[in-house]
Amino acid sequence: MREPDAAFADPRQAVLYDTFNGDDRSDLDAYLAIAGEVGARRVIDIGCGTGVLAIRLAGAGCSVLGVDPAEASLAVARAKPRAGLVTWLHGDATALLGRNEAADLAVMTGNVAQVFVADEDWAATLSAVRAALRPGGWFAFETRRPEVRDWESWDVAPTPVTLPDGRTAVVTRTVTDVSPPLVTFEGSTTIGDEVLRSTSTLRFRERQEVERDLLAHGFTVPDIRDAPDRPGKEHVFLTQRQ
Ligand SMILES: C[S@@+](CC[C@H](N)C(=O)[O-])C[C@H]1O[C@@H](n2cnc3c(N)ncnc32)[C@H](O)[C@@H]1O
């Protein structure tokens, strides 16, 4: 499995994730709603990052396991006030194998599904998620629609951002390669004399391709939704272990 990007794995960058992604995270509301909709009690958040959704789900009464291969992001999650409500696991979804979780719901938010560039990483993740669900358990995740070409608006000229401690960071982002289905971009964050860099490559899968892969890994696809906060840009797959 590919190592997580520096943006998540470098402690100096992981600690900035919540500042750069906003406090309200309205994108996560849809997943809280799905947990309620399917009556989930045991939930696994795969690629939980800094734990925003995992902690919200636990606060709503779910038993939650947050899984992420970036230890630095998990450290941010573990330091949060209600982090003790969640069980944290360092690793990718294959770390779930053999744990007999029998979860009601697994989620992957923040377009985690796009980090799986290699077919074998995507396949290993789908197999591991399936094994971690009870029969009939749900798997909900989002992925950006390739035809929208969202990356065309991803470049960010040097922009100052005020950090919680009052310092100013200057952030930039540049898309460096578009080779469909892969898009690569580089981000930099300058704080004083320190320049923090991260390079990411994301895979944009067509809706039919995702459906085919899900079916091949033992999921049915009862529903494919729009992301309420990003209408027309993403598909939210609501799938179920056969
Ligand atoms: C954009 S962040 C999303 C974090 C969180 N889900 C959210 O919504 O804020 C992508 C996350 O995917 C994680 N990740 C990278 N490779 C992964 C893998 N192979 N399996 C699971 N998660 C992975 C990263 O460490 C990072 O925390």
PDBQT file of the ligand as one rigid body, heavy atoms in Angstrom, charges set to zero:
ROOT
HETATM    1  C1  LIG A 301      -8.029  14.072   2.783  1.00  0.00    +0.000 C 
HETATM    2  S1  LIG A 301      -7.630  13.141   4.201  1.00  0.00    +0.000 S 
HETATM    3  C2  LIG A 301      -9.241  12.746   4.819  1.00  0.00    +0.000 C 
HETATM    4  C3  LIG A 301      -9.244  12.536   6.313  1.00  0.00    +0.000 C 
HETATM    5  C4  LIG A 301     -10.633  12.357   6.932  1.00  0.00    +0.000 C 
HETATM    6  N1  LIG A 301     -11.322  11.204   6.407  1.00  0.00    +0.000 N 
HETATM    7  C5  LIG A 301     -11.462  13.612   6.758  1.00  0.00    +0.000 C 
HETATM    8  O1  LIG A 301     -12.535  13.551   6.150  1.00  0.00    +0.000 OA
HETATM    9  O2  LIG A 301     -11.040  14.652   7.278  1.00  0.00    +0.000 OA
HETATM   10  C6  LIG A 301      -7.079  11.591   3.504  1.00  0.00    +0.000 C 
HETATM   11  C7  LIG A 301      -6.698  10.565   4.562  1.00  0.00    +0.000 C 
HETATM   12  O3  LIG A 301      -6.449   9.297   3.917  1.00  0.00    +0.000 OA
HETATM   13  C8  LIG A 301      -5.428   8.678   4.640  1.00  0.00    +0.000 C 
HETATM   14  N2  LIG A 301      -4.849   7.593   3.836  1.00  0.00    +0.000 N 
HETATM   15  C9  LIG A 301      -3.785   7.635   3.005  1.00  0.00    +0.000 A 
HETATM   16  N3  LIG A 301      -3.543   6.416   2.510  1.00  0.00    +0.000 NA
HETATM   17  C10 LIG A 301      -4.492   5.590   3.012  1.00  0.00    +0.000 A 
HETATM   18  C11 LIG A 301      -4.765   4.208   2.883  1.00  0.00    +0.000 A 
HETATM   19  N4  LIG A 301      -4.035   3.422   2.112  1.00  0.00    +0.000 N 
HETATM   20  N5  LIG A 301      -5.800   3.682   3.575  1.00  0.00    +0.000 NA
HETATM   21  C12 LIG A 301      -6.569   4.481   4.359  1.00  0.00    +0.000 A 
HETATM   22  N6  LIG A 301      -6.356   5.804   4.517  1.00  0.00    +0.000 NA
HETATM   23  C13 LIG A 301      -5.334   6.350   3.864  1.00  0.00    +0.000 A 
HETATM   24  C14 LIG A 301      -4.465   9.800   4.943  1.00  0.00    +0.000 C 
HETATM   25  O4  LIG A 301      -3.534   9.471   5.936  1.00  0.00    +0.000 OA
HETATM   26  C15 LIG A 301      -5.437  10.904   5.322  1.00  0.00    +0.000 C 
HETATM   27  O5  LIG A 301      -5.701  10.909   6.707  1.00  0.00    +0.000 OA
ENDROOT
TORSDOF 0
